[in-house]
Amino acid sequence: GAALAVCAAAPAVAADSDAQSIWHGAGPVTPVDAAREPVYGQPASDFSVIVWLDPECPYCKELGRTPEKVVDASGGRVNLAVRLLPLPMHGRPALIAAATALCIGQQTSAPAYYRFLDRYMELTRTNGAGLPEKPGISVEALAKAAGVADLAALDGCVHAPGTVEALGQEFNAANVAGVTGTPAIVVRDNRTGRVAMTEGAIPLEEFNRAIRTLGAQGAD
């Protein structure tokens, strides 16, 4: 697991460098599947953006809703799956936030999952410091605002062994894909299976560049 112990700043790109230089290959990446994970956008799209996110990573906070904006502007051609990767260095706050999001996705809905994560990322102090210590701000309050009706059931799920096991499985899948830090980002052409990977809080235009490049490659 040592390979996944960092938050990743966006790669530095010189002004005159190759336009594709921040993107590289990846290992096997599980395709986005609305039957097994919360998906933002259409369940089936030509392209998928996959983001591995640590709720306490400052670069994940900096990335913010950029992937969702890519989907919103795509006219249904792109969907998004945010996969949770709480790093050990960020301690209990990262684990609790990730487990809570995972359980919201299972018990409530995909929109609630993204509402919770978006709000958590807006508010967190990052680097394991968790949410601000202010009245009305807590993981439970954010879950309720996202649409969770049964907080007791949510709490039971968050502390269930199966939830930690599911996060561990995602950690292993991220390792197989070649993830070295968070946020890790993959763009996948679902028509051909081609993928491109990068790391860090990249701007919206970089997502669109990868989509154009993969789309232009087509099938062999």
Z-matrix of the N, CA and C atoms (Angstrom, degrees):
N
C 1 1.448
C 2 1.511 1 112.73
N 3 1.324 2 118.50 1 -5.02
C 4 1.460 3 119.98 2 -176.15
C 5 1.524 4 112.10 3 -63.79
N 6 1.326 5 116.05 4 -24.16
C 7 1.463 6 119.69 5 -178.59
C 8 1.517 7 111.30 6 -67.73
N 9 1.349 8 117.08 7 -16.92
C 10 1.456 9 120.50 8 -175.98
C 11 1.522 10 111.60 9 -114.08
N 12 1.307 11 116.83 10 45.23
C 13 1.461 12 120.23 11 -174.19
C 14 1.520 13 113.20 12 -110.37
N 15 1.331 14 117.29 13 21.34
C 16 1.457 15 118.54 14 -175.28
C 17 1.519 16 111.57 15 -135.78
N 18 1.337 17 114.40 16 156.11
C 19 1.460 18 121.26 17 163.26
C 20 1.519 19 106.42 18 -93.48
N 21 1.307 20 116.56 19 143.14
C 22 1.461 21 120.11 20 -172.47
C 23 1.520 22 111.35 21 -111.07
N 24 1.319 23 115.97 22 117.65
C 25 1.460 24 119.59 23 171.13
C 26 1.515 25 108.81 24 -70.64
N 27 1.323 26 116.99 25 158.65
C 28 1.460 27 120.05 26 177.91
C 29 1.523 28 109.38 27 -61.94
N 30 1.332 29 118.00 28 139.92
C 31 1.458 30 120.60 29 178.76
C 32 1.522 31 111.29 30 -61.49
N 33 1.313 32 116.18 31 142.03
C 34 1.458 33 120.15 32 176.62
C 35 1.523 34 109.65 33 -73.94
N 36 1.312 35 116.90 34 132.77
C 37 1.464 36 121.92 35 -179.34
C 38 1.524 37 108.56 36 -126.95
N 39 1.313 38 116.01 37 121.03
C 40 1.462 39 119.80 38 178.04
C 41 1.526 40 110.00 39 -69.02
N 42 1.314 41 116.49 40 151.77
C 43 1.462 42 121.06 41 -175.55
C 44 1.525 43 112.44 42 -60.92
N 45 1.321 44 117.22 43 -30.83
C 46 1.457 45 119.71 44 -176.17
C 47 1.528 46 112.08 45 -102.74
N 48 1.336 47 116.89 46 15.17
C 49 1.457 48 119.24 47 -175.87
C 50 1.517 49 111.42 48 -81.23
N 51 1.317 50 115.30 49 167.85
C 52 1.453 51 122.11 50 175.55
C 53 1.525 52 109.11 51 -56.83
N 54 1.324 53 116.47 52 136.31
C 55 1.454 54 121.04 53 -176.45
C 56 1.526 55 112.41 54 -62.13
N 57 1.318 56 117.33 55 -24.31
C 58 1.454 57 120.35 56 -177.78
C 59 1.529 58 112.34 57 -94.96
N 60 1.301 59 118.50 58 8.00
C 61 1.461 60 120.21 59 -165.30
C 62 1.527 61 114.12 60 -67.49
N 63 1.336 62 119.30 61 -23.06
C 64 1.465 63 117.79 62 178.61
C 65 1.528 64 111.77 63 -84.37
N 66 1.330 65 117.03 64 -10.52
C 67 1.464 66 121.02 65 -178.35
C 68 1.522 67 110.07 66 -98.64
N 69 1.308 68 116.42 67 141.91
C 70 1.463 69 121.10 68 179.43
C 71 1.516 70 108.86 69 -144.23
N 72 1.301 71 116.67 70 177.65
C 73 1.453 72 121.40 71 -179.80
C 74 1.520 73 112.32 72 -73.16
N 75 1.322 74 115.04 73 173.21
C 76 1.464 75 121.01 74 179.56
C 77 1.515 76 108.64 75 -141.76
N 78 1.319 77 115.29 76 162.75
C 79 1.452 78 120.45 77 170.51
C 80 1.517 79 109.64 78 -75.78
N 81 1.327 80 117.46 79 -169.35
C 82 1.459 81 120.03 80 179.03
C 83 1.534 82 112.13 81 -59.33
N 84 1.329 83 115.34 82 127.81
C 85 1.465 84 121.80 83 -179.86
C 86 1.528 85 108.31 84 -118.72
N 87 1.326 86 116.75 85 124.23
C 88 1.462 87 120.56 86 178.78
C 89 1.526 88 109.36 87 -64.73
N 90 1.327 89 118.34 88 124.98
C 91 1.471 90 120.07 89 179.66
C 92 1.525 91 111.59 90 -60.38
N 93 1.317 92 115.90 91 153.52
C 94 1.462 93 121.19 92 177.24
C 95 1.525 94 109.02 93 -64.49
N 96 1.334 95 115.25 94 133.47
C 97 1.459 96 120.85 95 -176.75
C 98 1.525 97 108.68 96 -141.17
N 99 1.334 98 115.56 97 108.88
C 100 1.465 99 120.39 98 -176.80
C 101 1.525 100 112.70 99 -64.91
N 102 1.325 101 117.21 100 -15.29
C 103 1.466 102 119.93 101 178.49
C 104 1.519 103 112.15 102 -78.92
N 105 1.347 104 116.82 103 -17.24
C 106 1.471 105 118.58 104 -176.21
C 107 1.530 106 113.59 105 -123.79
N 108 1.335 107 117.69 106 -4.96
C 109 1.465 108 119.48 107 -179.50
C 110 1.526 109 109.84 108 -154.72
N 111 1.336 110 117.65 109 154.81
C 112 1.465 111 119.85 110 178.51
C 113 1.537 112 110.78 111 -68.73
N 114 1.314 113 115.81 112 127.62
C 115 1.456 114 121.13 113 -178.79
C 116 1.523 115 109.23 114 -115.96
N 117 1.322 116 115.32 115 135.39
C 118 1.463 117 122.11 116 175.33
C 119 1.525 118 107.27 117 -97.77
N 120 1.337 119 116.48 118 122.44
C 121 1.459 120 120.27 119 -176.68
C 122 1.511 121 110.92 120 102.79
N 123 1.315 122 116.64 121 -160.37
C 124 1.461 123 121.51 122 -178.19
C 125 1.534 124 110.37 123 -70.27
N 126 1.333 125 117.59 124 143.67
C 127 1.475 126 119.55 125 178.58
C 128 1.528 127 112.62 126 -59.89
N 129 1.332 128 116.77 127 -34.41
C 130 1.468 129 121.20 128 178.20
C 131 1.523 130 108.94 129 -125.01
N 132 1.330 131 116.90 130 124.91
C 133 1.461 132 122.25 131 -179.04
C 134 1.522 133 109.29 132 -139.98
N 135 1.330 134 115.66 133 161.43
C 136 1.466 135 120.04 134 178.19
C 137 1.521 136 111.30 135 -62.80
N 138 1.339 137 115.64 136 -37.48
C 139 1.465 138 121.07 137 -177.83
C 140 1.523 139 109.68 138 -127.40
N 141 1.320 140 115.59 139 148.37
C 142 1.462 141 121.24 140 173.26
C 143 1.523 142 109.81 141 -124.33
N 144 1.320 143 115.51 142 140.48
C 145 1.461 144 122.49 143 167.13
C 146 1.533 145 106.55 144 -103.36
N 147 1.312 146 115.76 145 129.00
C 148 1.464 147 121.91 146 177.17
C 149 1.523 148 107.57 147 -119.53
N 150 1.321 149 115.83 148 125.81
C 151 1.465 150 121.13 149 -179.52
C 152 1.518 151 108.97 150 -121.76
N 153 1.327 152 116.67 151 124.31
C 154 1.469 153 121.13 152 170.59
C 155 1.525 154 107.11 153 -92.16
N 156 1.320 155 115.51 154 121.63
C 157 1.461 156 121.45 155 -168.64
C 158 1.519 157 110.80 156 -127.32
N 159 1.329 158 115.93 157 136.42
C 160 1.461 159 123.76 158 169.30
C 161 1.532 160 106.30 159 -104.38
N 162 1.349 161 118.19 160 120.23
C 163 1.465 162 119.51 161 -176.18
C 164 1.526 163 114.96 162 -59.33
N 165 1.339 164 117.73 163 -14.96
C 166 1.460 165 120.41 164 -179.37
C 167 1.536 166 113.00 165 -109.93
N 168 1.312 167 117.29 166 9.70
C 169 1.466 168 120.42 167 -179.23
C 170 1.527 169 110.59 168 -84.25
N 171 1.336 170 118.36 169 125.17
C 172 1.476 171 119.82 170 -177.98
C 173 1.522 172 112.96 171 -63.02
N 174 1.335 173 118.24 172 -31.03
C 175 1.464 174 119.72 173 179.59
C 176 1.524 175 111.12 174 -74.97
N 177 1.341 176 116.67 175 -28.08
C 178 1.463 177 119.83 176 172.71
C 179 1.532 178 109.93 177 -67.23
N 180 1.325 179 115.82 178 -40.07
C 181 1.470 180 120.35 179 176.10
C 182 1.523 181 110.15 180 -61.95
N 183 1.332 182 116.27 181 -41.61
C 184 1.464 183 120.72 182 179.60
C 185 1.527 184 111.48 183 -65.09
N 186 1.331 185 116.39 184 -38.08
C 187 1.469 186 120.35 185 176.96
C 188 1.522 187 110.55 186 -61.47
N 189 1.322 188 116.41 187 -40.67
C 190 1.455 189 121.87 188 173.06
C 191 1.525 190 113.74 189 58.11
N 192 1.335 191 115.32 190 -134.75
C 193 1.457 192 121.44 191 -176.36
C 194 1.530 193 112.74 192 -91.20
N 195 1.324 194 117.69 193 12.09
C 196 1.471 195 119.69 194 -178.07
C 197 1.523 196 112.71 195 -53.17
N 198 1.345 197 120.08 196 -46.59
C 199 1.469 198 118.32 197 178.80
C 200 1.529 199 113.28 198 -60.33
N 201 1.343 200 117.17 199 -36.02
C 202 1.456 201 120.33 200 178.14
C 203 1.535 202 110.52 201 -66.80
N 204 1.315 203 116.52 202 -36.30
C 205 1.473 204 120.09 203 178.51
C 206 1.529 205 110.68 204 -65.56
N 207 1.336 206 116.57 205 -34.49
C 208 1.470 207 120.37 206 176.08
C 209 1.527 208 109.39 207 -60.57
N 210 1.329 209 115.80 208 -46.32
C 211 1.463 210 120.93 209 179.47
C 212 1.528 211 110.58 210 -64.03
N 213 1.325 212 116.68 211 -45.70
C 214 1.470 213 121.25 212 -177.52
C 215 1.521 214 112.29 213 -58.08
N 216 1.336 215 115.73 214 -34.40
C 217 1.470 216 120.50 215 -175.97
C 218 1.528 217 113.10 216 -91.07
N 219 1.341 218 117.35 217 2.02
C 220 1.469 219 119.83 218 -169.71
C 221 1.525 220 114.42 219 -92.64
N 222 1.319 221 117.10 220 -7.33
C 223 1.454 222 119.03 221 -178.07
C 224 1.518 223 113.73 222 64.33
N 225 1.324 224 116.96 223 30.53
C 226 1.464 225 121.24 224 178.36
C 227 1.517 226 114.93 225 89.87
N 228 1.331 227 117.69 226 -1.44
C 229 1.471 228 120.42 227 -178.07
C 230 1.526 229 112.86 228 -79.32
N 231 1.345 230 117.24 229 -18.18
C 232 1.459 231 121.79 230 -175.15
C 233 1.527 232 109.27 231 -129.42
N 234 1.331 233 116.55 232 137.23
C 235 1.453 234 120.30 233 168.99
C 236 1.523 235 109.26 234 -122.35
N 237 1.324 236 116.19 235 176.44
C 238 1.468 237 121.69 236 -172.39
C 239 1.518 238 110.27 237 -138.46
N 240 1.320 239 115.66 238 138.03
C 241 1.466 240 121.83 239 167.23
C 242 1.522 241 108.29 240 -127.31
N 243 1.324 242 116.52 241 122.28
C 244 1.465 243 121.76 242 173.21
C 245 1.516 244 107.36 243 -97.49
N 246 1.328 245 116.05 244 119.11
C 247 1.461 246 122.79 245 -179.85
C 248 1.524 247 109.35 246 -106.40
N 249 1.300 248 116.31 247 139.13
C 250 1.462 249 121.85 248 -166.92
C 251 1.518 250 112.06 249 -93.78
N 252 1.321 251 114.70 250 130.61
C 253 1.460 252 121.24 251 -175.11
C 254 1.530 253 109.63 252 -139.42
N 255 1.338 254 117.47 253 69.47
C 256 1.463 255 119.19 254 179.58
C 257 1.531 256 110.45 255 -67.89
N 258 1.313 257 116.69 256 119.23
C 259 1.461 258 121.19 257 -176.65
C 260 1.526 259 110.55 258 -81.11
N 261 1.342 260 117.19 259 139.91
C 262 1.466 261 120.22 260 -179.71
C 263 1.530 262 113.55 261 -54.03
N 264 1.339 263 116.41 262 -32.81
C 265 1.472 264 119.97 263 -178.61
C 266 1.531 265 112.56 264 -62.11
N 267 1.337 266 117.34 265 -19.34
C 268 1.466 267 120.73 266 -177.61
C 269 1.525 268 112.74 267 -100.74
N 270 1.333 269 115.81 268 5.88
C 271 1.449 270 121.22 269 166.12
C 272 1.519 271 116.48 270 62.26
N 273 1.312 272 114.21 271 -155.65
C 274 1.464 273 122.12 272 -173.74
C 275 1.528 274 113.71 273 -62.11
N 276 1.333 275 120.62 274 -41.90
C 277 1.472 276 118.40 275 -179.83
C 278 1.532 277 113.61 276 -55.92
N 279 1.330 278 117.20 277 -41.00
C 280 1.470 279 119.96 278 179.45
C 281 1.520 280 110.33 279 -66.61
N 282 1.335 281 116.63 280 -41.60
C 283 1.461 282 120.80 281 -178.40
C 284 1.528 283 111.24 282 -66.34
N 285 1.336 284 116.86 283 -44.06
C 286 1.472 285 120.48 284 -178.94
C 287 1.535 286 110.40 285 -66.36
N 288 1.313 287 117.48 286 -42.27
C 289 1.468 288 119.87 287 179.59
C 290 1.525 289 110.95 288 -64.06
N 291 1.338 290 116.57 289 -42.27
C 292 1.460 291 120.30 290 179.51
C 293 1.519 292 111.18 291 -66.27
N 294 1.328 293 117.03 292 -45.01
C 295 1.462 294 120.70 293 179.37
C 296 1.526 295 110.78 294 -62.95
N 297 1.323 296 116.71 295 -39.62
C 298 1.467 297 120.74 296 178.83
C 299 1.525 298 110.61 297 -63.40
N 300 1.330 299 116.51 298 -46.09
C 301 1.469 300 119.73 299 178.85
C 302 1.518 301 110.72 300 -61.25
N 303 1.333 302 116.70 301 -44.91
C 304 1.460 303 120.96 302 -179.73
C 305 1.529 304 110.50 303 -58.02
N 306 1.327 305 116.09 304 -45.24
C 307 1.467 306 120.50 305 -179.01
C 308 1.525 307 111.96 306 -68.98
N 309 1.310 308 117.80 307 -35.72
C 310 1.470 309 120.26 308 175.86
C 311 1.528 310 109.69 309 -62.36
N 312 1.316 311 116.40 310 -41.21
C 313 1.456 312 120.06 311 177.69
C 314 1.517 313 112.07 312 -61.97
N 315 1.327 314 116.42 313 -37.16
C 316 1.465 315 121.15 314 -178.88
C 317 1.526 316 112.05 315 -77.01
N 318 1.338 317 117.24 316 -39.26
C 319 1.462 318 121.01 317 -170.17
C 320 1.524 319 113.61 318 -96.37
N 321 1.312 320 117.86 319 -23.66
C 322 1.471 321 120.03 320 -172.98
C 323 1.526 322 110.09 321 -115.67
N 324 1.322 323 118.12 322 -84.32
C 325 1.463 324 120.24 323 -178.02
C 326 1.516 325 109.75 324 -168.75
N 327 1.328 326 115.64 325 163.86
C 328 1.468 327 119.56 326 174.92
C 329 1.531 328 111.50 327 -62.31
N 330 1.347 329 119.79 328 -45.07
C 331 1.472 330 118.22 329 177.65
C 332 1.526 331 112.90 330 -57.80
N 333 1.338 332 117.55 331 -38.15
C 334 1.463 333 120.11 332 178.79
C 335 1.525 334 111.07 333 -65.26
N 336 1.323 335 116.39 334 -38.58
C 337 1.474 336 121.89 335 176.65
C 338 1.525 337 110.43 336 -56.61
N 339 1.327 338 116.76 337 -47.69
C 340 1.467 339 119.82 338 -178.07
C 341 1.526 340 111.69 339 -73.62
N 342 1.336 341 117.43 340 -34.32
C 343 1.472 342 118.88 341 175.82
C 344 1.520 343 110.41 342 -61.54
N 345 1.340 344 116.90 343 -44.39
C 346 1.468 345 120.30 344 -180.00
C 347 1.531 346 110.83 345 -63.43
N 348 1.329 347 116.49 346 -50.24
C 349 1.467 348 119.33 347 -177.27
C 350 1.525 349 111.77 348 -62.09
N 351 1.330 350 116.59 349 -43.42
C 352 1.468 351 119.74 350 -179.68
C 353 1.524 352 111.02 351 -59.03
N 354 1.328 353 115.69 352 -45.18
C 355 1.465 354 119.39 353 -177.73
C 356 1.529 355 110.54 354 -69.69
N 357 1.335 356 116.84 355 -40.59
C 358 1.462 357 119.21 356 178.05
C 359 1.523 358 110.48 357 -59.81
N 360 1.338 359 116.34 358 -45.52
C 361 1.462 360 120.17 359 -178.23
C 362 1.532 361 111.43 360 -65.43
N 363 1.308 362 117.44 361 -33.31
C 364 1.469 363 120.42 362 175.97
C 365 1.524 364 111.32 363 -63.47
N 366 1.337 365 116.78 364 -39.16
C 367 1.459 366 121.41 365 -169.45
C 368 1.525 367 114.80 366 -94.92
N 369 1.324 368 118.36 367 -27.06
C 370 1.461 369 119.23 368 -172.30
C 371 1.531 370 112.30 369 -60.88
N 372 1.329 371 113.77 370 146.22
C 373 1.467 372 120.22 371 175.38
C 374 1.527 373 111.14 372 -84.25
N 375 1.325 374 116.76 373 -7.33
C 376 1.473 375 126.22 374 175.15
C 377 1.528 376 113.08 375 67.92
N 378 1.325 377 113.82 376 174.78
C 379 1.466 378 123.35 377 179.00
C 380 1.524 379 113.48 378 54.66
N 381 1.342 380 115.11 379 33.52
C 382 1.453 381 120.18 380 176.90
C 383 1.513 382 115.03 381 86.87
N 384 1.339 383 117.70 382 1.64
C 385 1.470 384 120.66 383 -179.16
C 386 1.524 385 112.08 384 -80.38
N 387 1.329 386 117.27 385 -18.22
C 388 1.456 387 120.75 386 176.91
C 389 1.513 388 113.90 387 72.93
N 390 1.327 389 114.65 388 -161.65
C 391 1.468 390 121.06 389 -176.87
C 392 1.529 391 110.99 390 -74.88
N 393 1.334 392 117.50 391 153.75
C 394 1.467 393 120.34 392 176.12
C 395 1.533 394 110.65 393 -59.66
N 396 1.302 395 115.19 394 145.43
C 397 1.472 396 119.94 395 179.16
C 398 1.519 397 108.71 396 -86.68
N 399 1.334 398 114.34 397 79.80
C 400 1.460 399 121.58 398 -178.35
C 401 1.517 400 109.11 399 -132.18
N 402 1.339 401 117.48 400 151.51
C 403 1.466 402 120.00 401 178.95
C 404 1.532 403 111.15 402 -57.65
N 405 1.323 404 115.33 403 135.38
C 406 1.455 405 119.41 404 175.78
C 407 1.516 406 114.81 405 83.86
N 408 1.337 407 116.94 406 -2.32
C 409 1.462 408 119.87 407 178.98
C 410 1.529 409 108.92 408 -112.77
N 411 1.308 410 115.13 409 111.82
C 412 1.466 411 121.76 410 177.38
C 413 1.515 412 107.49 411 -157.31
N 414 1.313 413 115.82 412 165.08
C 415 1.464 414 119.75 413 177.01
C 416 1.528 415 109.73 414 -59.20
N 417 1.342 416 116.34 415 -41.91
C 418 1.466 417 120.33 416 -179.08
C 419 1.526 418 110.90 417 -64.23
N 420 1.339 419 117.21 418 -42.49
C 421 1.464 420 120.61 419 -179.74
C 422 1.525 421 110.97 420 -63.86
N 423 1.321 422 116.70 421 -39.57
C 424 1.466 423 120.32 422 178.34
C 425 1.528 424 110.81 423 -66.96
N 426 1.328 425 116.09 424 -37.31
C 427 1.466 426 119.95 425 177.74
C 428 1.521 427 110.64 426 -63.96
N 429 1.325 428 115.77 427 -44.22
C 430 1.464 429 120.07 428 179.48
C 431 1.528 430 110.50 429 -63.12
N 432 1.320 431 116.96 430 -43.50
C 433 1.467 432 121.01 431 179.04
C 434 1.529 433 111.79 432 -64.19
N 435 1.339 434 115.87 433 -27.94
C 436 1.470 435 120.01 434 179.86
C 437 1.524 436 111.97 435 -76.85
N 438 1.347 437 116.50 436 -15.65
C 439 1.451 438 119.16 437 177.23
C 440 1.517 439 115.18 438 124.19
N 441 1.336 440 117.43 439 6.18
C 442 1.468 441 120.22 440 179.25
C 443 1.527 442 109.40 441 -74.76
N 444 1.328 443 116.09 442 126.70
C 445 1.459 444 120.83 443 -178.89
C 446 1.525 445 112.13 444 -95.52
N 447 1.338 446 116.94 445 -33.51
C 448 1.466 447 121.46 446 -174.59
C 449 1.525 448 109.43 447 -113.05
N 450 1.328 449 116.01 448 92.07
C 451 1.467 450 120.04 449 -177.38
C 452 1.525 451 111.63 450 -70.14
N 453 1.329 452 117.89 451 -28.22
C 454 1.464 453 120.19 452 178.60
C 455 1.534 454 110.45 453 -67.02
N 456 1.328 455 116.09 454 -42.46
C 457 1.466 456 119.91 455 177.37
C 458 1.522 457 110.80 456 -65.31
N 459 1.322 458 115.66 457 -38.56
C 460 1.456 459 119.83 458 177.53
C 461 1.521 460 110.63 459 -61.95
N 462 1.328 461 116.70 460 -45.28
C 463 1.462 462 120.83 461 -179.59
C 464 1.528 463 110.96 462 -61.89
N 465 1.330 464 116.21 463 -39.76
C 466 1.458 465 119.80 464 177.78
C 467 1.513 466 112.05 465 -61.82
N 468 1.328 467 116.21 466 -39.77
C 469 1.464 468 121.28 467 178.74
C 470 1.526 469 111.15 468 -68.25
N 471 1.323 470 116.50 469 -42.98
C 472 1.475 471 120.92 470 -177.74
C 473 1.522 472 110.68 471 -58.68
N 474 1.321 473 117.22 472 -36.84
C 475 1.467 474 120.89 473 -176.24
C 476 1.530 475 113.14 474 -98.95
N 477 1.326 476 117.26 475 9.35
C 478 1.460 477 120.64 476 179.25
C 479 1.527 478 110.57 477 -79.46
N 480 1.338 479 117.49 478 141.40
C 481 1.475 480 120.23 479 179.08
C 482 1.525 481 112.89 480 -55.93
N 483 1.330 482 116.89 481 -33.79
C 484 1.455 483 120.07 482 -178.69
C 485 1.512 484 113.64 483 -64.08
N 486 1.330 485 116.47 484 -28.10
C 487 1.464 486 120.00 485 -179.62
C 488 1.525 487 110.63 486 -72.04
N 489 1.327 488 116.30 487 -44.17
C 490 1.467 489 120.27 488 175.61
C 491 1.523 490 109.88 489 -62.51
N 492 1.338 491 115.75 490 -38.43
C 493 1.462 492 120.47 491 178.83
C 494 1.528 493 110.96 492 -62.94
N 495 1.336 494 116.68 493 -41.50
C 496 1.468 495 120.79 494 179.23
C 497 1.526 496 111.29 495 -64.17
N 498 1.330 497 116.91 496 -39.75
C 499 1.469 498 120.36 497 176.68
C 500 1.526 499 110.33 498 -65.26
N 501 1.322 500 116.65 499 -37.38
C 502 1.464 501 120.60 500 177.26
C 503 1.518 502 112.00 501 -64.86
N 504 1.323 503 116.26 502 -38.32
C 505 1.467 504 120.06 503 177.83
C 506 1.528 505 110.94 504 -64.89
N 507 1.342 506 116.55 505 -38.39
C 508 1.464 507 119.70 506 177.74
C 509 1.528 508 110.90 507 -67.56
N 510 1.332 509 116.15 508 -36.01
C 511 1.466 510 120.82 509 175.98
C 512 1.529 511 109.91 510 -59.70
N 513 1.334 512 115.97 511 -44.89
C 514 1.466 513 120.20 512 179.33
C 515 1.527 514 111.23 513 -65.40
N 516 1.331 515 116.57 514 -41.43
C 517 1.465 516 120.23 515 179.22
C 518 1.522 517 111.10 516 -63.90
N 519 1.332 518 116.41 517 -37.56
C 520 1.470 519 120.51 518 177.74
C 521 1.530 520 110.19 519 -64.49
N 522 1.318 521 116.75 520 -41.29
C 523 1.461 522 120.33 521 176.54
C 524 1.519 523 111.67 522 -59.07
N 525 1.324 524 116.34 523 -44.60
C 526 1.465 525 121.68 524 179.90
C 527 1.528 526 110.59 525 -62.51
N 528 1.332 527 116.32 526 -37.28
C 529 1.463 528 121.04 527 -179.51
C 530 1.532 529 112.46 528 -71.91
N 531 1.342 530 116.28 529 -16.46
C 532 1.459 531 119.82 530 -179.40
C 533 1.514 532 114.35 531 97.99
N 534 1.337 533 116.96 532 16.51
C 535 1.462 534 120.83 533 178.85
C 536 1.530 535 109.50 534 -67.98
N 537 1.329 536 116.11 535 131.85
C 538 1.471 537 120.93 536 179.59
C 539 1.522 538 112.87 537 -116.89
N 540 1.317 539 117.77 538 -6.45
C 541 1.459 540 121.49 539 179.41
C 542 1.508 541 109.45 540 -176.25
N 543 1.335 542 115.93 541 177.69
C 544 1.469 543 120.01 542 179.81
C 545 1.523 544 110.75 543 -120.35
N 546 1.327 545 119.28 544 148.59
C 547 1.454 546 124.27 545 -7.17
C 548 1.532 547 111.44 546 -75.17
N 549 1.326 548 115.55 547 136.24
C 550 1.467 549 120.92 548 169.39
C 551 1.519 550 107.22 549 -102.33
N 552 1.312 551 116.46 550 139.48
C 553 1.465 552 121.58 551 -172.12
C 554 1.517 553 109.34 552 -129.76
N 555 1.319 554 115.95 553 130.41
C 556 1.457 555 122.08 554 172.50
C 557 1.522 556 109.10 555 -120.94
N 558 1.310 557 116.46 556 136.70
C 559 1.461 558 121.98 557 166.33
C 560 1.520 559 106.38 558 -108.40
N 561 1.325 560 116.11 559 128.83
C 562 1.475 561 121.35 560 -177.54
C 563 1.527 562 109.79 561 -121.63
N 564 1.317 563 116.62 562 128.76
C 565 1.459 564 121.94 563 170.93
C 566 1.525 565 106.55 564 -84.92
N 567 1.311 566 117.11 565 106.05
C 568 1.452 567 121.05 566 -174.85
C 569 1.530 568 113.21 567 -71.92
N 570 1.320 569 116.69 568 -11.90
C 571 1.466 570 120.25 569 178.34
C 572 1.526 571 111.09 570 -81.72
N 573 1.334 572 115.98 571 -27.96
C 574 1.467 573 119.90 572 -176.60
C 575 1.526 574 113.33 573 -119.25
N 576 1.333 575 117.04 574 -18.49
C 577 1.459 576 120.87 575 -175.62
C 578 1.513 577 114.31 576 84.53
N 579 1.338 578 117.18 577 -0.59
C 580 1.469 579 119.93 578 178.78
C 581 1.531 580 110.17 579 -69.68
N 582 1.338 581 115.48 580 145.64
C 583 1.462 582 120.61 581 179.53
C 584 1.522 583 110.83 582 -133.67
N 585 1.318 584 115.10 583 155.07
C 586 1.460 585 122.75 584 170.58
C 587 1.521 586 107.21 585 -134.85
N 588 1.330 587 116.85 586 140.26
C 589 1.466 588 122.03 587 -176.79
C 590 1.517 589 110.54 588 -124.63
N 591 1.331 590 115.14 589 147.46
C 592 1.458 591 121.20 590 170.87
C 593 1.526 592 107.66 591 -150.89
N 594 1.322 593 116.40 592 -179.61
C 595 1.456 594 122.29 593 -178.22
C 596 1.519 595 109.60 594 -133.98
N 597 1.332 596 115.01 595 153.19
C 598 1.456 597 119.89 596 169.64
C 599 1.511 598 114.92 597 98.64
N 600 1.340 599 114.72 598 177.94
C 601 1.462 600 122.50 599 -176.84
C 602 1.531 601 109.70 600 -84.10
N 603 1.329 602 115.52 601 78.32
C 604 1.463 603 120.57 602 -175.34
C 605 1.529 604 110.54 603 -84.19
N 606 1.326 605 117.78 604 154.72
C 607 1.462 606 120.59 605 179.47
C 608 1.527 607 112.11 606 -76.78
N 609 1.313 608 115.46 607 163.00
C 610 1.462 609 121.99 608 -177.33
C 611 1.521 610 112.19 609 -55.19
N 612 1.331 611 117.12 610 -39.43
C 613 1.469 612 119.17 611 -175.61
C 614 1.531 613 112.28 612 -64.82
N 615 1.350 614 117.44 613 -24.49
C 616 1.462 615 119.28 614 177.73
C 617 1.531 616 111.38 615 -69.86
N 618 1.326 617 116.81 616 -36.99
C 619 1.465 618 119.63 617 174.90
C 620 1.525 619 109.88 618 -59.88
N 621 1.327 620 115.63 619 -47.45
C 622 1.461 621 119.78 620 -177.52
C 623 1.525 622 111.57 621 -66.22
N 624 1.329 623 116.68 622 -32.56
C 625 1.463 624 119.79 623 177.07
C 626 1.530 625 110.49 624 -64.32
N 627 1.318 626 116.60 625 -44.07
C 628 1.465 627 120.10 626 179.49
C 629 1.527 628 111.10 627 -64.97
N 630 1.330 629 116.47 628 -39.53
C 631 1.470 630 120.30 629 177.93
C 632 1.523 631 110.34 630 -62.75
N 633 1.326 632 117.21 631 -44.58
C 634 1.473 633 120.44 632 178.78
C 635 1.529 634 110.80 633 -63.07
N 636 1.320 635 116.92 634 -43.43
C 637 1.468 636 120.99 635 -177.26
C 638 1.531 637 110.86 636 -64.61
N 639 1.317 638 117.14 637 -46.69
C 640 1.464 639 120.56 638 179.58
C 641 1.530 640 110.13 639 -64.31
N 642 1.326 641 115.53 640 -41.01
C 643 1.466 642 119.23 641 -179.27
C 644 1.513 643 112.59 642 -64.54
N 645 1.339 644 115.45 643 -35.12
C 646 1.475 645 119.73 644 -179.67
C 647 1.526 646 111.92 645 -72.85
N 648 1.326 647 117.21 646 -25.80
C 649 1.463 648 120.47 647 179.94
C 650 1.517 649 111.47 648 -69.67
N 651 1.337 650 116.14 649 -36.87
C 652 1.449 651 119.68 650 179.08
C 653 1.512 652 112.54 651 61.87
N 654 1.304 653 114.84 652 -168.20
C 655 1.464 654 120.48 653 179.18
C 656 1.533 655 110.32 654 -87.54
N 657 1.311 656 114.35 655 147.47
C 658 1.471 657 119.03 656 177.06
C 659 1.519 658 110.22 657 -68.79
